[in-house]
Amino acid sequence: MKTSILPNERSSAGSPFVRILREGAWPALRLLARPDTLAQIPRLFREGIGPAQRLFIQAHNHREIARMIREQVPMTFVSSYLRCGSTWMCYLLCDILLQNRGIRTSTELPFDRKKIILDQYARLIARRDRSADASGCIIKTHDLIPLLQEQIGGDPGIRECKYLYLYRTPEDALVSTCHLYRREKYLRSKPAYALACRDMDLFCLEFLPGLIEHVQGYLDALDEGVDVHLVSYDQLQARTAEVLTETLRWLAIPHTEAIVAHAVSNTQFSNLQAMEAKTLGGQIPFFRRGCAGAGAAELKPETLSKIRSATKDLINRADERLARQALRLQAVRESSAFRNEPQAPVGRAEAITASSGR
């Protein structure tokens, strides 16, 4: 596989920040007034301009998303509640996209993945790697669709985008979120950090309604006709290549079995963990366990029972919609085979056109 060189991403050091100031100042001030944003202010005293710059980046990105929605740029959001596999999915998709461009990949990707699968909280969307636009603009988010719509000024066109939504066993997601808050002291607020450090069970119960709202919000959007593709994190762990292949078909991203296998190998949890360990410096790792069962192992039985009771119907609903999705995709493939539609030759990248409102 040959190695390609991406377009030069360097520019004068001041130009990104100047653009942020010019186009994002007023939206950033509105963001600053929100209670959950005010909690970030203490970071200024330990991180300097970094938190303020990220605030401007988010405001600028809201403006850029609104512009792309108006211009009907094909967009896909990779979304999940915290710690449900969206980062892993982004690593997988980035690996596939780079391989498709003839770039040799390993666990440590040769280019900034957050400019390929865009991180709306940390990178300017306007400075994305546009060579990946052939697959549409892909943005990672943890926001619900109504909040995304509010952030871009209310444009209902946001509901015509595609949403790749990952969900996970609730108790595992909540325990992993607790560890994330212990790692990131000012992720939301100092009280939440303190609660995460003091009492994991109480933290998980406090955050349980937010998880329920998140999963329910995307399932409701799916029922309302929004193009949502569901991925179970547990199934992604158990059958990574198969689930990834179905996702690539839905995204209409070209791929072969060899390309998928290479991406899966690169992003094995042990490899990601070893990569992170090089720069961890004693901090709580982001790639912590890589397997199911954290909830059962780390929570009190009564806490576990409360979480499972509160989420049983919701997760059954998600699993049922996932099963219907699998049957529908299988029917599409069988129908295509019956009509003798052209198939990708062996060794050639496969692309299956996905239905979309855009």
C-alpha positions in Angstrom: 0.0 0.0 0.0 1.6 3.3 -1.0 1.9 6.3 1.3 0.2 9.5 0.3 0.9 12.9 1.6 -2.0 15.0 2.8 -2.2 18.7 1.7 -0.2 21.0 3.9 -2.3 21.9 6.9 0.1 24.5 8.2 -0.6 28.2 8.2 0.4 31.2 10.1 0.1 30.7 13.8 -2.3 33.5 14.3 -4.8 32.9 11.5 -6.9 30.2 13.2 -7.3 32.2 16.4 -8.0 35.4 14.4 -10.8 33.7 12.5 -12.2 32.3 15.8 -12.3 35.8 17.3 -13.9 37.3 14.2 -16.7 34.8 13.7 -17.1 33.2 17.1 -16.8 35.9 19.7 -20.5 36.7 20.2 -21.7 33.0 20.0 -18.9 32.2 22.5 -20.1 34.9 24.9 -23.6 33.3 24.8 -22.0 29.9 25.5 -20.1 31.4 28.4 -23.3 32.5 30.1 -24.6 28.9 30.4 -24.2 27.4 33.9 -22.5 24.3 32.6 -19.9 26.4 30.8 -19.2 28.6 33.8 -17.9 25.5 35.5 -15.0 25.5 33.0 -13.6 28.9 34.2 -11.3 27.4 36.8 -9.4 25.7 34.0 -8.2 29.1 32.9 -6.0 29.3 36.0 -4.3 26.0 35.3 -4.4 25.8 31.5 -4.1 29.4 30.3 -5.8 30.3 27.1 -6.7 26.7 26.2 -10.2 26.5 27.7 -11.2 29.9 26.3 -9.9 28.9 22.8 -12.0 25.7 23.0 -15.0 27.8 23.9 -14.5 30.0 20.7 -13.9 26.8 18.7 -17.3 25.4 19.7 -19.0 28.6 18.9 -17.3 28.9 15.5 -18.2 25.3 14.7 -21.9 25.9 15.5 -21.7 28.7 12.9 -20.0 26.4 10.4 -22.4 23.6 10.9 -25.3 26.0 10.3 -23.7 27.1 7.1 -23.2 23.6 5.8 -26.8 22.7 6.7 -28.0 25.7 4.6 -25.8 24.6 1.7 -27.0 21.0 2.1 -23.5 19.5 2.6 -23.9 15.8 3.4 -23.3 15.4 7.1 -23.1 12.5 9.5 -22.9 12.8 13.3 -21.2 10.0 15.3 -23.0 10.3 18.6 -23.4 8.5 21.9 -23.7 9.1 25.6 -20.3 9.4 27.2 -18.2 6.2 27.2 -20.3 4.2 24.8 -17.7 3.6 22.0 -17.9 6.7 19.8 -14.1 7.3 20.2 -13.3 3.8 19.2 -15.7 4.0 16.2 -13.9 7.2 15.1 -10.6 5.4 15.2 -12.0 2.6 13.1 -13.6 5.0 10.5 -10.5 7.2 10.3 -8.3 4.1 9.6 -10.7 3.0 6.8 -10.8 6.5 5.2 -7.0 6.8 5.3 -6.5 3.3 3.8 -8.9 4.2 1.0 -6.6 7.1 0.1 -3.6 4.7 -0.1 -2.1 5.7 3.2 -0.4 3.1 5.3 -2.0 3.0 8.8 -1.1 1.7 12.2 -2.5 2.1 15.7 -0.9 5.6 15.8 -2.6 7.2 12.8 -0.2 9.3 10.7 -2.6 12.3 10.8 -4.8 14.1 13.3 -7.9 11.9 13.4 -9.9 14.8 14.8 -9.6 16.7 11.5 -10.9 13.6 9.6 -13.7 12.6 11.9 -14.2 16.0 13.2 -14.3 16.8 17.0 -16.7 19.7 17.2 -15.3 20.5 20.7 -11.6 20.7 19.8 -11.0 21.3 16.1 -12.2 23.9 13.7 -14.6 22.3 11.2 -13.6 25.0 8.6 -10.1 23.6 8.7 -11.1 20.0 8.3 -9.2 17.6 6.0 -11.3 18.2 2.9 -9.8 15.2 1.1 -12.2 13.1 3.3 -15.3 15.0 2.1 -15.9 12.4 -0.6 -17.6 10.4 2.2 -19.4 13.5 3.5 -18.5 15.5 6.5 -18.4 13.3 9.6 -18.6 15.0 13.1 -18.4 13.5 16.5 -20.8 14.8 19.2 -22.4 13.9 22.4 -25.3 16.3 22.0 -28.9 15.4 21.5 -30.4 16.5 18.2 -32.6 19.3 19.7 -29.5 20.8 21.3 -27.7 20.6 18.0 -30.6 22.4 16.4 -30.6 25.1 19.1 -26.8 25.6 18.7 -27.1 26.3 15.0 -30.0 28.8 15.4 -32.9 26.4 15.1 -32.5 25.2 11.5 -34.7 22.0 11.1 -32.3 20.9 8.4 -30.2 19.3 11.2 -32.8 16.5 11.3 -32.1 15.6 7.7 -28.5 14.7 8.5 -27.5 11.1 9.3 -26.7 9.9 12.9 -24.5 7.0 13.8 -25.6 6.3 17.3 -23.8 3.9 19.7 -25.4 2.7 23.0 -24.1 0.5 25.7 -25.1 -1.5 28.8 -26.1 1.3 31.1 -24.3 0.3 34.2 -21.0 -0.1 32.3 -21.4 3.3 30.6 -22.1 5.0 33.9 -19.2 3.5 35.7 -16.9 4.4 32.9 -18.3 7.9 32.9 -17.4 8.1 36.6 -13.8 7.2 35.9 -13.8 9.8 33.1 -14.9 12.5 35.6 -12.2 11.4 38.0 -9.7 11.8 35.1 -11.1 15.2 33.9 -11.6 17.3 37.0 -13.4 20.2 35.2 -15.2 18.1 32.5 -18.6 19.6 33.7 -18.2 20.9 37.2 -16.1 20.6 40.3 -19.0 19.1 42.3 -19.4 16.3 39.8 -15.7 15.6 40.0 -15.9 15.5 43.7 -18.9 13.2 43.7 -17.1 10.9 41.2 -14.1 10.7 43.6 -16.2 10.3 46.7 -19.1 7.9 45.8 -19.3 6.0 42.5 -22.7 4.5 43.3 -24.3 7.9 44.0 -22.6 9.4 41.0 -24.1 6.7 38.7 -27.5 7.2 40.1 -27.2 11.0 39.7 -26.2 10.6 36.1 -28.7 7.8 35.2 -31.5 10.2 34.1 -29.1 11.9 31.7 -28.2 8.6 30.1 -31.9 7.6 29.8 -32.7 10.9 28.2 -29.9 10.5 25.7 -30.7 7.1 24.5 -34.4 7.8 24.5 -33.9 11.0 22.5 -32.2 9.2 19.7 -34.7 6.3 19.6 -37.5 8.9 19.5 -35.7 10.6 16.6 -35.4 7.3 14.8 -39.2 6.7 15.3 -39.8 10.1 13.9 -38.0 9.4 10.6 -34.5 10.7 11.3 -31.9 8.6 9.6 -30.3 7.0 12.7 -28.1 3.9 12.4 -27.8 2.0 15.7 -24.6 0.3 16.9 -24.5 -1.7 20.1 -21.1 -1.3 21.8 -21.3 -4.8 23.2 -22.0 -6.2 19.7 -19.2 -4.0 18.3 -16.8 -5.7 20.8 -18.0 -9.2 20.1 -18.3 -8.9 16.2 -16.1 -5.9 15.4 -15.5 -6.6 11.7 -19.1 -7.5 11.0 -20.6 -4.5 12.8 -18.1 -2.2 11.2 -18.8 -3.5 7.7 -22.6 -2.9 8.2 -21.8 0.6 9.3 -19.5 1.3 6.3 -22.3 0.1 4.0 -24.8 2.5 5.6 -22.2 5.3 5.3 -21.5 4.3 1.7 -17.7 4.3 2.5 -15.8 1.9 0.1 -14.1 -1.0 1.8 -12.8 -4.6 1.4 -12.5 -7.4 3.9 -8.8 -6.8 4.0 -9.2 -3.1 4.7 -11.7 -3.8 7.5 -9.5 -6.5 9.0 -6.5 -4.1 9.0 -8.5 -1.4 10.7 -9.8 -3.8 13.3 -6.3 -5.1 14.1 -4.9 -1.6 14.4 -7.6 -0.5 16.9 -7.7 -3.5 19.2 -8.0 -2.3 22.8 -4.6 -3.5 23.8 -3.0 -1.6 21.0 -4.9 1.6 21.8 -4.0 1.2 25.5 -0.3 0.7 24.7 -0.4 3.8 22.5 -1.9 5.9 25.3 0.5 4.6 27.9 3.4 6.4 26.1 2.0 9.8 27.2 -0.2 8.9 30.2 2.2 10.1 32.9 0.4 8.5 35.8 -3.0 9.9 34.8 -6.2 7.8 34.9 -6.2 6.1 31.4 -8.9 6.9 28.8 -8.7 3.3 27.5 -9.3 1.7 30.9 -10.9 -1.8 30.6 -12.0 -2.6 27.1 -14.5 -5.2 28.1 -18.0 -5.4 29.5 -18.9 -6.0 33.2 -17.6 -2.8 34.9 -21.0 -2.1 36.4 -21.4 -5.5 37.9 -17.8 -5.5 39.2 -17.7 -2.0 40.7 -21.2 -1.1 41.9 -23.2 -2.2 44.9 -25.8 -4.8 44.1 -28.6 -2.4 45.1 -27.3 0.3 42.8 -27.0 -2.2 40.0 -30.5 -3.3 40.5 -31.8 0.3 40.4 -30.0 1.0 37.2 -31.2 -2.2 35.5 -34.8 -1.7 36.6 -34.8 1.9 35.3 -33.3 1.1 31.9 -34.7 -2.4 31.2 -37.5 -1.2 28.9 -35.3 1.4 27.2 -32.6 -1.0 26.3 -35.1 -3.6 25.2 -36.5 -1.0 22.9 -33.0 -0.2 21.5 -32.2 -3.8 21.0 -35.5 -4.4 19.2 -34.9 -1.5 16.9 -31.4 -2.8 16.3 -32.8 -6.2 15.3 -35.3 -4.6 12.9 -32.4 -2.6 11.4 -30.4 -5.8 10.8 -33.4 -7.5 9.1 -34.0 -4.5 6.9 -30.3 -4.3 5.8 -30.3 -8.1 5.1 -33.4 -7.7 3.0 -31.8 -4.9 1.0 -28.7 -7.1 0.3 -30.8 -10.1 -0.7 -33.0 -7.9 -3.0 -29.9 -6.5 -4.6 -28.5 -10.0 -5.2 -31.9 -11.2 -6.6 -31.9 -8.3 -9.1 -28.3 -9.3 -10.1 -27.1 -5.8 -9.3 -23.3 -5.3 -10.0 -21.2 -6.4 -7.1 -17.7 -5.1 -6.2 -15.0 -7.4 -7.6 -12.9 -9.4 -5.1 -10.1 -7.2 -3.9 -11.9 -4.0 -4.9 -13.5 -1.5 -2.5 -17.2 -2.1 -1.9 -19.6 0.8 -1.6 -23.3 0.5 -1.0 -25.3 3.6 -1.4 -27.2 4.6 1.7 -30.6 6.2 1.8 -30.5 9.8 3.0 -32.6 12.9 3.0 -29.7 14.8 1.6 
